[in-house]
Every structure is written in structure tokens, then in C-alpha cells.
């Protein structure tokens, strides 16, 4: 890799079915990486390499690839020189169940291409991935895909990006034609019209005069673009005041690039990836407007020795620092650790330190990834993305550094699972294989949790949704050859408390010799700040409980929260204020106080108005008009709370909050109600108190299981 200036780390993000993988396939084709276009609907897409992806036509795991694009560097008006850019692309899933794949990809990318469907505009999952990109400050360009589809409307998609995502979306193109007549675009920067040549699969295009019926539109949108650029850059504003046509194409590109990098502008382009139209323009825009590692602020981490913030510059001679953002298992090379290198360089075969474990790891080989194929490389340098092989214990989110140069980079936060299945191996011979399969799958997927139910001895796997767990069970069967029986889906309920009470707990045990003694007085109640977990306040004065026992009391409460007082579900949040107590010089120790806290929690939490919480999903259904009544009636029966209705492209969009427990198999029953003409997307929204009559049934069932 030569100059970092010419390296782009980008992701392709969007709602399910907006055309992410199709677009990536075209990128690989035009950049010469593949010689045949792989189609998703034929199960032949390069990036969808998992059997499950090919069968279902969806992306499940984010695949990485590296490709090269020759981008013309402008000299006057002639595109005489070209510069080769290296583009690392991560194709992410759109389905909400695999949202963690998007989350961990965005954490390590410098820029992204946000795809939108020209017919559907901004869809629920588009909003989710947009928020994730905001969270990690990832600059974006937008591509409105599927311009060839019936009902395609480019400017409607642009206004939805502005309204729903509150983003400053600025069109860089005006489409020539729409639906089956879509054949080209007018580039607003150069003010030139082009149409693609179908005979060469869109590889070539020709310039044409701007069609007469578009002249007024082009004038309006070009002036909108020039205005947006001028309002961003003061120097251009002066030129604009004198003569709005005096701003050159190069000046506009430079200003757009600066505005994209600081996220004050999101340029919008259009095309049809499936019909091979507009993808090269996106590649040009990636090189022109999206940042390289040099344009982004240097990565910030904490030095564990000094506990102070440090930055690492994206330079080869800086100390090596990388973030492991994904672990995958490959049948041929074993475990792969995908890493983004922020500073320094790493040679194959050298040692690094894993900051989580503090131990040394040898990375025996380094690979440049192309979906599920690997090309060995000798070294990796700052700014690049690669995969390493040969390590023993690396997990998603670990910081990997040069020995003796510690820094801990900000890790990733993953959502809590909302649904679980009880599983068991079908035969005794499969028991060991099941343990092995679970260990590998949990290592790969941070949103997959596995636990053993203490009372029943069952293995419970928890995940982000029905599809997520279905894929996991399918992988167990195919990759690990394990046959499992699965129980009915289980909702991940939580418990909470609603009122504040005081409680005194004395724990003493005397059995000859040294006894056990602890006495604590505390206030227990709900947190006022709306956050989850334990808020522990130590209000002990005068040393009535020695300060060395306080951490044990806090630990006792923290651990007790994993078991709620009503049905044994985890406690979502609570506040404990410890303000009085006493101790015994001989009999008191840390364990006594920890046990006192646990027993005190059990006794007091029930009286503090304990309630059960259930996960609520935000459901959005797009249905033809004639089924609106049936769909809303069905959602009401499922305890749905209607949030609103919209019309979009001749269809009704119904939004509702519905408890997860009522949604098992919903997509199938929706197909039945609407003869397969409606589609639904379900996104986790929040937790809410379960009505008393249902809570009683849940508690009774939990107690029945315990017996």
C-alpha cells in the first residue's frame, strides 16, 4: 500500500432489500475483481458466500473485500491523469436481527455509502443504520438505488432523507427518466448529461445535451447545490455573491469533500445497480468525497498505566494499535480475526499484546480478505483492514498493541438479546459437539448468549430475533454436524422495582469458633436517571461499616440483580443507598457483608413494588390499502399500540408498538392475512411493564419450571 491518502475503508449500509449486495457485486465487476456479475437472486453473489445467505437471498454476516479503482484526477477540464485508489469494502446485512454486524463494521470504517430504495425511500432499518453511523461519526454519501423500478421517485427519496433522518441531503445528480425509461443522469457539478450504454453492461456511457424537459429542473437543483456549497465555504460565498457561475467544478468538489467529512452535508446520487447504471459514479464519489484515514481525527484511547487519554496517529512509524472487530471460523485456515489497524505496522509472524487479557499473541499469518477467500500478505500498515490467523484468545472488541506500548481503544457496545430457545443435543454422541459448536458461535457473535438454567439444567441460547436463532441452529447442523431439539421460543423478560423502601438486614451465624456477622441498613428503589444496572450510593459516615467491606456489599447487590424476586428474571435497574449498619471486630468479614446484601435484596425487592418488564418491538407494516383493516385488527389483538399511519407509493404504512411475546411467527401470519402482499419490519424498541394478569401467568410458569 502506497500513500494512505488513496485508501478508503467504506461500508455499504441500508434497509433489507435495498440492493447492498447487488451494488457490491457491481463494484467488484467494474473494478476488475470479478469477471462475471454474481446475482443475489440466483444465489451466486460473491459476498453472500454462506449457504444460508445463498438460500435465503439475504446477507447474514458482513463480508470484507479489497479492490482498486482508477479515479481521474482533474487537470483543467481534461481527465488526463488517473490515480489508483485502494478501497476496502464491507458489505453489511440489512436485516435487524444481524444489526450487530453493521454496528461492528461502522466502528472501524472511515466512510459509508448509504443505500436507499427509489420506491420505498427511508425504511425502518435505514433509520437504525443511520443512527448507528451517527453514533460512530461516519461520513456518508447516499445512493438512491432501483431507479428502474415502477414507482421510483428520486426527489421523494431525497426529501425523506431530509425529513426522517434530519440530514442535509444534497442531490449531485438529476435522473434522466425513471422506472423503465431511466437511462442516465445529469451531473450537477459539471452540468453535463450522460446516458449509459446497455450493450457494454453500463461500462461505457456517452455525453448528450441536457434533455429539454429537464433544463429547468437541472437549473433549480444546480443552484441548490451551488448554494449549499457556498454556504459551507466562506471563500466560495464571496465568489457566489459576485457570480454564482464563477465557482469551478474542482472548487465545488473540494468544498463538498470537506462538508462530507465533517458530516454537514450528505451528497445524494442515483442509479440502478441491477441494471448496471450509476455504480461507477458512486466509486468516483467514494474516491472524491469520502475520507481517508488521514482526514479523520486520530484514534483516541486510554493508557492503562497513566489512565490518561492518548491519541495514535495513522502513521507507519507510530506504535502498532489495532481493534479486532470480528472473529470468524474458516474450515481451511481456522479462526480469523478481522482487525482495523489504526497506527504502526504489523509483520506476519510477529507478536502483539492483547490488552484485555494482558497476554502475548502471535499472529502467524496475515490475510487480505475477499469474501470467504484470503490472499496472504507480508505486513499490514496503519489505516488498513485485514485478517490475522494463529492467535489463541482474541475476542470481538479487543485492542491489539505493540508490546510495551499499551493503549485501550474504545470497544463496541452490543444490544441485549430479546429472545431465547432451550436446546439439547439429540443424541449422547452430540453432547460434546454441541458444546464445541456453541463455544465457536458465541466467539463469532457477541449478541448470541448461552446460559444453563440452574433449575432445569437446560441450555438456553438467546439472540436478537427468530431469524437470528434459526440461522444459528442451521449453522450448528451444517457446519458442526450437531442435531438439536429446540423448545418453544422464550421471551427475555426483565424485572424492576417501582417504589423506594428502607430495609435492615442482619446476617449472623455462630457455630463454635469464628462466626459470621454483618448488619446493613439501606434504601432500595428505582433509578431516577432512566439508566440500567445498579446505582450504588455509599452514605456511611463515622465508619460504622469499615470501608474495606463496602465493595463486597456493592458486589452482593450487583450479583443478586441477576435473579429477580418475582420470577428469577434479571433486574433491569435499581438504586441502593447504604447509610447505616454495624460490624463485629472478630466475626465480620467481606463475605458476611456480601451475603447480607444478597439476602437483604431478596427480602426487600419484592416489597419495593417489583414488576415484570417485557420487550416491546416497533413494528412497521407496508400493506396495500384493502388490507389495512385486517392488519390493524390483527395488531390490536396482539396488544399492539398504534403509533400512526402514512401513505407511501400507493401503499399504507402502519406503525405500532407490539410486545415481542405476541409476535412469534408474525411474518407468516401477515402473509396469510394479506395474500403475501404486505411486508413487515420488527425492531426492538424498549421494555415496558407487563400487565398484572399476564405477569401472574409468567410468574406461575417460572415457578412451575423451577419445580
FITORTI-495837 format. One record per residue (C-alpha): residue in three letters; z, y, x. Coordinates in steps of 0.1 Angstrom, whole numbers, padded with zeros to 4 digits, always signed. Layout:
AlaZYX
...
***
This chain:
Unk+0000+0000+0000
Unk-0010+0033+0014
Unk+0001+0066+0000
Unk+0028+0065-0027
Unk+0010+0094-0044
Unk-0016+0069-0055
Unk+0008+0043-0070
Unk+0015+0042-0108
Unk+0042+0020-0124
Unk+0034+0020-0161
Unk+0043+0001-0192
Unk+0023-0003-0224
Unk+0047+0001-0254
Unk+0042+0001-0291
Unk+0049-0015-0325
Unk+0039-0051-0330
Unk+0001-0055-0335
Unk-0008-0020-0323
Unk-0030-0037-0296
Unk-0009-0035-0264
Unk-0021-0069-0250
Unk-0057-0062-0261
Unk-0056-0029-0242
Unk-0041-0045-0211
Unk-0068-0072-0212
Unk-0095-0044-0212
Unk-0077-0027-0183
Unk-0079-0059-0163
Unk-0115-0063-0172
Unk-0126-0028-0163
Unk-0106-0027-0130
Unk-0123-0060-0120
Unk-0092-0080-0121
Unk-0107-0105-0146
Unk-0143-0112-0152
Unk-0140-0123-0188
Unk-0121-0105-0216
Unk-0093-0127-0229
Unk-0087-0122-0267
Unk-0053-0124-0282
Unk-0065-0140-0315
Unk-0082-0167-0295
Unk-0050-0174-0276
Unk-0069-0166-0243
Unk-0052-0133-0233
Unk-0042-0134-0196
Unk-0010-0115-0201
Unk+0002-0138-0230
Unk+0005-0169-0208
Unk+0033-0186-0226
Unk+0022-0214-0250
Unk+0044-0198-0278
Unk+0026-0165-0272
Unk-0008-0180-0274
Unk+0000-0199-0306
Unk+0015-0170-0324
Unk-0007-0142-0310
Unk+0024-0121-0301
Unk+0039-0111-0268
Unk+0074-0125-0262
Unk+0080-0118-0225
Unk+0069-0087-0206
Unk+0043-0097-0181
Unk+0036-0078-0149
Unk+0003-0073-0131
Unk-0011-0052-0104
Unk-0046-0037-0105
Unk-0067-0010-0088
Unk-0087+0018-0103
Unk-0112+0042-0087
Unk-0105+0076-0101
Unk-0129+0105-0094
Unk-0112+0134-0075
Unk-0129+0166-0087
Unk-0149+0187-0063
Unk-0162+0217-0082
Unk-0179+0202-0111
Unk-0192+0172-0093
Unk-0173+0139-0093
Unk-0182+0131-0057
Unk-0151+0115-0042
Unk-0132+0087-0057
Unk-0096+0077-0049
Unk-0083+0041-0053
Unk-0051+0041-0073
Unk-0028+0010-0075
Unk-0015+0005-0110
Unk+0014-0019-0117
Unk+0013-0026-0154
Unk+0040-0042-0176
Unk+0027-0054-0210
Unk+0058-0054-0232
Unk+0064-0071-0266
Unk+0064-0051-0298
Unk+0085-0075-0319
Unk+0120-0061-0325
Unk+0136-0095-0316
Unk+0124-0090-0280
Unk+0133-0054-0277
Unk+0153-0062-0245
Unk+0121-0069-0227
Unk+0110-0033-0235
Unk+0144-0019-0225
Unk+0145-0035-0191
Unk+0108-0026-0184
Unk+0113+0010-0192
Unk+0144+0012-0170
Unk+0122+0006-0139
Unk+0089+0023-0149
Unk+0078+0058-0139
Unk+0055+0063-0169
Unk+0042+0047-0201
Unk+0012+0045-0224
Unk+0025+0046-0260
Unk+0000+0029-0283
Unk-0003+0038-0320
Unk-0025+0022-0347
Unk-0050+0047-0361
Unk-0044+0033-0396
Unk-0006+0028-0396
Unk+0004+0057-0374
Unk+0040+0057-0363
Unk+0057+0024-0374
Unk+0094+0015-0372
Unk+0092-0003-0339
Unk+0071+0027-0324
Unk+0102+0048-0331
Unk+0125+0023-0314
Unk+0105+0020-0282
Unk+0100+0058-0282
Unk+0138+0063-0283
Unk+0142+0037-0255
Unk+0117+0057-0234
Unk+0136+0089-0241
Unk+0168+0072-0230
Unk+0154+0064-0196
Unk+0134+0097-0194
Unk+0100+0080-0191
Unk+0070+0104-0193
Unk+0043+0092-0217
Unk+0007+0096-0227
Unk-0004+0084-0262
Unk-0034+0063-0271
Unk-0044+0060-0308
Unk-0060+0026-0309
Unk-0080+0008-0336
Unk-0102+0038-0344
Unk-0129+0013-0356
Unk-0106+0000-0385
Unk-0110+0010-0421
Unk-0087+0039-0429
Unk-0084+0051-0393
Unk-0073+0087-0391
Unk-0067+0102-0356
Unk-0053+0135-0366
Unk-0030+0119-0392
Unk-0016+0097-0363
Unk-0011+0128-0342
Unk+0008+0147-0369
Unk+0030+0116-0375
Unk+0039+0115-0337
Unk+0048+0152-0340
Unk+0069+0148-0373
Unk+0085+0114-0369
Unk+0091+0113-0332
Unk+0097+0151-0328
Unk+0073+0150-0299
Unk+0049+0178-0287
Unk+0018+0157-0291
Unk-0014+0175-0280
Unk-0048+0159-0286
Unk-0071+0158-0255
Unk-0100+0144-0274
Unk-0117+0147-0308
Unk-0132+0114-0321
Unk-0169+0113-0329
Unk-0170+0093-0361
Unk-0143+0070-0375
Unk-0140+0034-0388
Unk-0173+0015-0382
Unk-0190+0048-0373
Unk-0166+0055-0344
Unk-0188+0058-0313
Unk-0175+0084-0289
Unk-0152+0113-0282
Unk-0153+0150-0272
Unk-0132+0156-0241
Unk-0114+0189-0248
Unk-0106+0196-0212
Unk-0143+0196-0201
Unk-0157+0204-0235
Unk-0182+0175-0232
Unk-0191+0148-0257
Unk-0197+0112-0247
Unk-0207+0080-0265
Unk-0201+0045-0252
Unk-0229+0021-0247
Unk-0223-0011-0267
Unk-0248-0031-0246
Unk-0226-0029-0215
Unk-0193-0036-0233
Unk-0184+0000-0231
Unk-0186+0001-0193
Unk-0212+0029-0194
Unk-0214+0060-0215
Unk-0238+0089-0219
Unk-0232+0126-0224
Unk-0246+0141-0256
Unk-0244+0176-0271
Unk-0213+0181-0293
Unk-0224+0170-0328
Unk-0229+0200-0351
Unk-0204+0188-0377
Unk-0177+0187-0351
Unk-0183+0221-0334
Unk-0157+0240-0355
Unk-0131+0211-0351
Unk-0136+0210-0313
Unk-0132+0248-0311
Unk-0100+0247-0331
Unk-0085+0217-0311
Unk-0096+0231-0277
Unk-0080+0264-0284
Unk-0048+0244-0295
Unk-0049+0226-0261
Unk-0055+0258-0241
Unk-0027+0275-0259
Unk-0003+0246-0252
Unk-0012+0246-0215
Unk-0009+0284-0212
Unk+0025+0285-0229
Unk+0037+0259-0204
Unk+0025+0277-0172
Unk+0031+0315-0168
Unk+0002+0320-0144
Unk-0022+0304-0169
Unk-0007+0325-0196
Unk-0018+0357-0178
Unk-0053+0343-0174
Unk-0053+0332-0211
Unk-0043+0367-0222
Unk-0073+0382-0204
Unk-0098+0355-0214
Unk-0090+0321-0229
Unk-0121+0306-0214
Unk-0112+0315-0178
Unk-0088+0286-0174
Unk-0107+0259-0154
Unk-0106+0221-0161
Unk-0087+0215-0128
Unk-0061+0241-0137
Unk-0056+0225-0171
Unk-0052+0190-0156
Unk-0026+0203-0132
Unk-0006+0220-0160
Unk-0009+0190-0183
Unk+0004+0168-0155
Unk+0034+0190-0148
Unk+0042+0192-0186
Unk+0039+0154-0190
Unk+0062+0148-0160
Unk+0089+0170-0174
Unk+0083+0155-0209
Unk+0075+0188-0226
Unk+0040+0175-0236
Unk+0026+0142-0247
Unk-0012+0142-0245
Unk-0030+0120-0271
Unk-0063+0102-0267
Unk-0081+0077-0289
Unk-0103+0047-0288
Unk-0107+0011-0299
Unk-0096-0014-0272
Unk-0110-0043-0291
Unk-0145-0027-0292
Unk-0141-0017-0255
Unk-0140+0020-0263
Unk-0118+0046-0246
Unk-0098+0023-0222
Unk-0114+0038-0191
Unk-0104+0073-0202
Unk-0068+0060-0205
Unk-0070+0047-0169
Unk-0082+0081-0158
Unk-0054+0098-0177
Unk-0028+0074-0161
Unk-0040+0085-0126
Unk-0044+0121-0136
Unk-0012+0128-0157
Unk+0014+0101-0152
Unk+0039+0105-0123
Unk+0040+0085-0091
Unk+0075+0076-0077
Unk+0073+0109-0057
Unk+0071+0130-0088
Unk+0102+0115-0104
Unk+0137+0126-0093
Unk+0152+0104-0066
Unk+0172+0074-0079
Unk+0209+0081-0082
Unk+0236+0055-0076
Unk+0273+0053-0068
Unk+0285+0044-0033
Unk+0313+0018-0039
Unk+0331+0028-0007
Unk+0334+0065-0015
Unk+0329+0063-0053
Unk+0306+0093-0050
Unk+0271+0097-0062
Unk+0243+0092-0037
Unk+0205+0096-0040
Unk+0179+0074-0024
Unk+0145+0090-0017
Unk+0114+0069-0023
Unk+0106+0066+0014
Unk+0099+0036+0035
Unk+0123+0047+0063
Unk+0152+0051+0038
Unk+0178+0022+0034
Unk+0164-0005+0011
Unk+0176-0004-0025
Unk+0161-0022-0055
Unk+0170-0031-0091
Unk+0165-0067-0104
Unk+0152-0062-0139
Unk+0141-0097-0149
Unk+0147-0133-0139
Unk+0121-0159-0148
Unk+0117-0196-0141
Unk+0083-0208-0129
Unk+0075-0245-0129
Unk+0058-0242-0094
Unk+0078-0217-0074
Unk+0112-0219-0092
Unk+0133-0189-0100
Unk+0116-0155-0097
Unk+0135-0122-0095
Unk+0114-0092-0106
Unk+0125-0061-0087
Unk+0117-0025-0086
Unk+0121-0011-0051
Unk+0134+0025-0051
Unk+0137+0031-0014
Unk+0131+0014+0020
Unk+0111-0017+0026
Unk+0118-0055+0025
Unk+0100-0081+0046
Unk+0096-0116+0032
Unk+0123-0139+0047
Unk+0149-0112+0052
Unk+0184-0109+0039
Unk+0198-0084+0013
Unk+0232-0079-0003
Unk+0237-0083-0040
Unk+0262-0055-0050
Unk+0275-0074-0080
Unk+0286-0105-0060
Unk+0290-0088-0026
Unk+0273-0118-0010
Unk+0241-0121+0011
Unk+0209-0134-0004
Unk+0178-0145+0015
Unk+0145-0136-0002
Unk+0123-0162+0014
Unk+0090-0151-0002
Unk+0077-0120-0019
Unk+0050-0121-0046
Unk+0027-0096-0063
Unk+0026-0108-0099
Unk-0005-0113-0121
Unk+0009-0125-0154
Unk+0022-0160-0145
Unk+0002-0163-0112
Unk+0015-0150-0079
Unk-0001-0136-0048
Unk+0022-0139-0017
Unk+0027-0106+0001
Unk+0044-0100+0035
Unk+0065-0070+0025
Unk+0073-0046-0003
Unk+0079-0009+0000
Unk+0095+0020-0019
Unk+0080+0026-0053
Unk+0065-0008-0058
Unk+0073-0037-0081
Unk+0073-0073-0070
Unk+0089-0107-0075
Unk+0111-0124-0049
Unk+0118-0162-0045
Unk+0145-0182-0028
Unk+0177-0164-0039
Unk+0208-0182-0052
Unk+0226-0159-0076
Unk+0209-0128-0088
Unk+0210-0116-0125
Unk+0192-0090-0145
Unk+0206-0056-0137
Unk+0218-0064-0102
Unk+0214-0038-0074
Unk+0200-0053-0042
Unk+0205-0034-0010
Unk+0201-0035+0028
Unk+0232-0050+0045
Unk+0258-0024+0053
Unk+0241+0003+0032
Unk+0259-0001-0002
Unk+0249+0017-0034
Unk+0252+0006-0070
Unk+0223+0017-0093
Unk+0228+0023-0130
Unk+0224-0011-0147
Unk+0210-0017-0181
Unk+0229-0019-0214
Unk+0218-0047-0238
Unk+0224-0048-0275
Unk+0248-0073-0291
Unk+0233-0104-0307
Unk+0234-0104-0346
Unk+0226-0140-0355
Unk+0236-0174-0343
Unk+0229-0211-0347
Unk+0251-0241-0340
Unk+0232-0266-0319
Unk+0238-0300-0305
Unk+0217-0325-0284
Unk+0201-0352-0305
Unk+0209-0380-0280
Unk+0237-0385-0255
Unk+0210-0385-0227
Unk+0200-0350-0237
Unk+0236-0335-0234
Unk+0233-0327-0196
Unk+0197-0315-0200
Unk+0208-0292-0228
Unk+0235-0276-0205
Unk+0209-0271-0178
Unk+0183-0256-0203
Unk+0209-0232-0217
Unk+0220-0220-0183
Unk+0184-0212-0173
Unk+0176-0195-0206
Unk+0207-0173-0205
Unk+0200-0163-0170
Unk+0165-0151-0180
Unk+0175-0134-0212
Unk+0205-0111-0213
Unk+0205-0109-0251
Unk+0210-0146-0255
Unk+0247-0155-0257
Unk+0261-0190-0257
Unk+0297-0199-0266
Unk+0316-0230-0276
Unk+0335-0228-0308
Unk+0371-0237-0298
Unk+0380-0253-0331
Unk+0349-0274-0338
Unk+0336-0279-0302
Unk+0301-0269-0313
Unk+0277-0250-0291
Unk+0267-0217-0307
Unk+0236-0198-0294
Unk+0234-0161-0305
Unk+0204-0139-0304
Unk+0185-0108-0317
Unk+0169-0125-0348
Unk+0155-0156-0363
Unk+0122-0154-0343
Unk+0141-0149-0311
Unk+0162-0181-0316
Unk+0132-0200-0329
Unk+0113-0193-0297
Unk+0144-0203-0276
Unk+0147-0237-0294
Unk+0109-0242-0290
Unk+0112-0235-0252
Unk+0141-0260-0249
Unk+0119-0286-0265
Unk+0087-0279-0244
Unk+0099-0267-0211
Unk+0132-0286-0208
Unk+0123-0316-0229
Unk+0155-0313-0249
Unk+0156-0323-0286
Unk+0183-0304-0305
Unk+0197-0304-0340
Unk+0204-0270-0353
Unk+0228-0258-0380
Unk+0223-0231-0406
Unk+0220-0195-0393
Unk+0253-0178-0388
Unk+0258-0140-0391
Unk+0276-0123-0363
Unk+0304-0107-0383
Unk+0330-0084-0367
Unk+0364-0073-0378
Unk+0380-0038-0378
Unk+0412-0021-0389
Unk+0414+0008-0413
Unk+0449+0023-0411
Unk+0475+0032-0384
Unk+0508+0014-0383
Unk+0538+0011-0359
Unk+0549-0023-0346
Unk+0577-0036-0324
Unk+0572-0069-0306
Unk+0599-0087-0286
Unk+0589-0118-0267
Unk+0617-0138-0252
Unk+0620-0174-0240
Unk+0651-0189-0224
Unk+0650-0224-0211
Unk+0676-0225-0183
Unk+0668-0207-0150
Unk+0644-0177-0151
Unk+0633-0168-0187
Unk+0606-0146-0202
Unk+0613-0112-0217
Unk+0591-0083-0229
Unk+0597-0057-0255
Unk+0569-0033-0266
Unk+0567-0007-0294
Unk+0532+0005-0301
Unk+0510+0022-0327
Unk+0478+0004-0337
Unk+0449+0018-0357
Unk+0412+0027-0359
Unk+0395+0048-0332
Unk+0386+0083-0343
Unk+0357+0087-0319
Unk+0334+0061-0335
Unk+0330+0041-0303
Unk+0335+0004-0300
Unk+0361-0015-0279
Unk+0397-0007-0271
Unk+0411+0028-0267
Unk+0444+0023-0249
Unk+0468+0052-0246
Unk+0499+0048-0223
Unk+0526+0072-0237
Unk+0555+0055-0219
Unk+0580+0081-0205
Unk+0610+0077-0183
Unk+0599+0042-0170
Unk+0613+0022-0200
Unk+0585-0002-0191
Unk+0577-0002-0154
Unk+0541+0010-0147
Unk+0531-0022-0130
Unk+0533-0040-0163
Unk+0511-0015-0182
Unk+0478-0031-0171
Unk+0490-0065-0183
Unk+0497-0051-0218
Unk+0463-0035-0219
Unk+0447-0068-0208
Unk+0467-0086-0235
Unk+0453-0064-0262
Unk+0417-0065-0248
Unk+0417-0102-0247
Unk+0433-0106-0281
Unk+0404-0085-0296
Unk+0380-0114-0292
Unk+0398-0130-0321
Unk+0402-0110-0353
Unk+0433-0115-0376
Unk+0413-0124-0408
Unk+0386-0150-0398
Unk+0387-0150-0360
Unk+0356-0128-0356
Unk+0357-0103-0326
Unk+0375-0070-0333
Unk+0349-0042-0332
Unk+0372-0013-0322
Unk+0408-0002-0322
Unk+0432+0023-0307
Unk+0466+0012-0293
Unk+0492+0038-0283
Unk+0521+0022-0263
Unk+0551+0045-0265
Unk+0583+0026-0261
Unk+0599-0007-0251
Unk+0623-0023-0227
Unk+0624-0049-0199
Unk+0648-0073-0182
Unk+0653-0070-0144
Unk+0650-0107-0138
Unk+0632-0123-0168
Unk+0604-0097-0173
Unk+0570-0102-0156
Unk+0534-0093-0162
Unk+0526-0125-0181
Unk+0555-0118-0205
Unk+0541-0084-0214
Unk+0506-0097-0217
Unk+0518-0124-0242
Unk+0539-0098-0261
Unk+0507-0077-0265
Unk+0487-0107-0278
Unk+0514-0117-0303
Unk+0520-0081-0313
Unk+0483-0077-0320
Unk+0482-0108-0342
Unk+0512-0097-0362
Unk+0502-0061-0367
Unk+0464-0061-0370
Unk+0465-0078-0404
Unk+0489-0052-0418
Unk+0467-0024-0404
Unk+0442-0029-0432
Unk+0419-0054-0414
Unk+0384-0057-0429
Unk+0353-0077-0421
Unk+0322-0059-0409
Unk+0286-0072-0414
Unk+0254-0063-0396
Unk+0230-0041-0416
Unk+0193-0042-0409
Unk+0169-0013-0415
Unk+0140-0028-0434
Unk+0106-0012-0438
Unk+0081-0029-0461
Unk+0045-0018-0464
Unk+0030-0031-0496
Unk+0001-0024-0520
Unk+0011-0003-0550
Unk+0010-0031-0575
Unk+0039-0050-0558
Unk+0062-0020-0554
Unk+0084-0030-0584
Unk+0087-0067-0573
Unk+0096-0057-0537
Unk+0122-0031-0546
Unk+0137-0055-0572
Unk+0139-0082-0546
Unk+0156-0059-0521
Unk+0181-0048-0547
Unk+0190-0084-0554
Unk+0197-0088-0517
Unk+0223-0060-0518
Unk+0198-0035-0504
Unk+0204+0002-0504
Unk+0172+0021-0510
Unk+0166+0049-0484
Unk+0133+0062-0496
Unk+0096+0056-0504
Unk+0064+0070-0488
Unk+0027+0066-0493
Unk+0006+0058-0462
Unk-0031+0050-0463
Unk-0030+0039-0499
Unk+0000+0016-0495
Unk+0037+0022-0504
Unk+0062+0022-0476
Unk+0097+0012-0489
Unk+0127+0018-0467
Unk+0161+0001-0473
Unk+0193-0009-0455
Unk+0199-0046-0462
Unk+0227-0069-0450
Unk+0214-0094-0425
Unk+0231-0123-0443
Unk+0207-0117-0473
Unk+0176-0116-0451
Unk+0172-0152-0438
Unk+0136-0163-0445
Unk+0128-0128-0460
Unk+0094-0125-0444
Unk+0083-0158-0460
Unk+0096-0149-0495
Unk+0079-0114-0492
Unk+0046-0132-0486
Unk+0052-0152-0517
Unk+0060-0121-0539
Unk+0030-0101-0526
Unk+0004-0129-0521
Unk+0006-0123-0484
Unk-0005-0086-0487
Unk+0028-0069-0476
Unk+0043-0067-0441
Unk+0079-0060-0432
Unk+0098-0050-0401
Unk+0135-0055-0396
Unk+0155-0035-0371
Unk+0193-0037-0365
Unk+0208-0005-0378
Unk+0247-0007-0379
Unk+0278-0025-0390
Unk+0293-0019-0424
Unk+0324-0031-0443
Unk+0318-0064-0463
Unk+0327-0062-0500
Unk+0360-0078-0508
Unk+0347-0107-0529
Unk+0323-0117-0501
Unk+0348-0112-0474
Unk+0371-0137-0491
Unk+0344-0163-0491
Unk+0337-0156-0454
Unk+0374-0159-0445
Unk+0378-0191-0466
Unk+0347-0206-0448
Unk+0360-0197-0414
Unk+0394-0213-0422
Unk+0377-0244-0435
Unk+0357-0247-0403
Unk+0388-0243-0382
Unk+0404-0273-0400
***
